Amino acid sequence: MSNTVDALRAFIQENFLFGREPDFSDDDSFLEMGLIDSTGVLELVGHLETTHGVTIEDDELVPENLDSINRIVRFIELKQQAATSA
């Protein structure tokens, strides 16, 4: 999980903070912080699908899945487990 967290933080730093150091916890809401907007969510989804080999459906584009580092990590882990079980 630590590698996923580190990779997500690096992606956010590069793509949304433009190299600035991230100043948020793994539980902080991206939306509440104004860090990622709706276009950013689509960029994040594309990254997650490419990097983790998952498909994120339209009905999964909700804050419960994508609004913090920890939520994303749990969501990706569940998607990968479901794919393995299928």
N, C-alpha and C positions, 0 to 999 in steps of 0.2 A: 504494500500500500504506500509506503514512503516514496518509492520511485514514481508512482502515479501522482502523488501530491506534489513532489518536486517538479515533475514534468508539466503539470497543470499550472503551477506558479510561474514557471519559466515562460509558458505560452502566454499567460495573461500579462506578464511583465513586458514581453516583446510586442504583443499585438494590441493591448489596451492601455498600457502605461508608457509605451514607447521608450522602454529601457529604464524608467524610474523604478526604484525599489518598491516592491509591494508593501503596503502598510495596513494589513488586515489579517485577521485570524482565519483559520480554515472553516470556521462556522459563520463568518460575516456574510450577509446578503449582498450579492453583486448589485441587485436592483436598488436596494435601499442606499447603497453607497454611490449609486450613479456610475458604477464602473462599466457595466455592460448594458447596452440598449437592445432593442429588438433586432437590429441588424447584427450586432455583436453576438447575440444568441445564435444566429444562423452561422456565423463564422466559427463559433465555438462548437456547434453541432458538427459542422464539416470536419473540423479537426478531430473531434472524438471518434467519428465514424472512420476516418482514415487511420488514425493512430491505434485504435483499439479494435478495429474490425467488427464493429456493431452497426446495426441500422436503427436509427432513432425515428420512431413514427411521429406523425403530427400530434397525436393525442398525448405523447410523452413530453412535449415541449411545455412543461409546467415548472413553476418555481420549486416544487417539491423534488424535482429531479436535477435541476440545473442552476440553482441560485447560490451555491457556495461550493467551495472545494470539497468539503466532506460529503455534501449531497451528490455531487458528480461522481465521486469515487464509489459511493454505495450504489448508485444507479448503474454505473459501468460494470461493477462486480456482479450485480443481479442480472444484467443483460448477458454477460459472458457465461454465467452459470446456467441461465435458461437455454442459451445456444448449445452448451455442452450437454445438457440433459435431453435436448430434443433429438 
